[in-house]
């Protein structure tokens, strides 16, 4: 058995990038906050966004964690900006207009990230209902039981909204769809499995882009999962 493998494969053709001014968005609302802190006037820019959920999805028969892999445009833009500055500390990467980015500097394939199955809570549904829908839509499994692991704040310098991580176990009998996300909403998601014995190697592989939530989820799986189930039994 392979230690890690793709469960579905997509032909990705990503091109024709154009930048426009953001005036309205159904996902975020930027704002500027002014306040006084110990008699000192302060200004802080922030973004209002939806809370979100994710799930550590473990396939018991294959002893593997199921991840999603997808193109992240904002990662791509940051990679392009980073490729055109002299150092990681160069503040021009923030002030440089995106319209001046040289799109040929980085190939879009470099901006695919490995993540937990996840989604935003933009419907009038519970956290549990939301993550079950995401698991079905992205991974193709119908899950009846999810266990909440922890909630915490994300992007505390800019967003600060709540994120909740769940844990669920699946097997082949629960597979009722192909997954891959909702392509009508522009989602093109690949599934990627990691055998439990290869998780540490995957964590240390910096060639694979990973957000903090995935790092935390896999560390929890390795070091806290067993004690968690002992505590609830």
HELIX and SHEET records of a PDB file:
HELIX    1   1 UNK A   73  UNK A   83  1                                  11    
HELIX    2   2 UNK A   92  UNK A   95  1                                   4    
HELIX    3   3 UNK A   98  UNK A  100  5                                   3    
HELIX    4   4 UNK A  108  UNK A  111  5                                   4    
HELIX    5   5 UNK A  127  UNK A  134  1                                   8    
HELIX    6   6 UNK A  135  UNK A  139  3                                   5    
HELIX    7   7 UNK A  172  UNK A  174  5                                   3    
HELIX    8   8 UNK A  183  UNK A  185  5                                   3    
HELIX    9   9 UNK A  196  UNK A  198  5                                   3    
HELIX   10  10 UNK A  199  UNK A  203  1                                   5    
HELIX   11  11 UNK A  212  UNK A  223  1                                  12    
HELIX   12  12 UNK A  225  UNK A  232  1                                   8    
SHEET    1   A 5 UNK A   4  UNK A   6  0                                        
SHEET    2   A 5 UNK A 190  UNK A 195 -1                                        
SHEET    3   A 5 UNK A  64  UNK A  71 -1                                        
SHEET    4   A 5 UNK A  52  UNK A  59 -1                                        
SHEET    5   A 5 UNK A 117  UNK A 120 -1                                        
SHEET    1   B 5 UNK A   4  UNK A   6  0                                        
SHEET    2   B 5 UNK A 190  UNK A 195 -1                                        
SHEET    3   B 5 UNK A  64  UNK A  71 -1                                        
SHEET    4   B 5 UNK A 112  UNK A 115 -1                                        
SHEET    5   B 5 UNK A 209  UNK A 210  1                                        
SHEET    1   C 6 UNK A   4  UNK A   6  0                                        
SHEET    2   C 6 UNK A 190  UNK A 195 -1                                        
SHEET    3   C 6 UNK A  64  UNK A  71 -1                                        
SHEET    4   C 6 UNK A  52  UNK A  59 -1                                        
SHEET    5   C 6 UNK A 161  UNK A 170  1                                        
SHEET    6   C 6 UNK A 147  UNK A 154 -1                                        
SHEET    1   D 2 UNK A  28  UNK A  37  0                                        
SHEET    2   D 2 UNK A  40  UNK A  49 -1                                        
END                                                                             
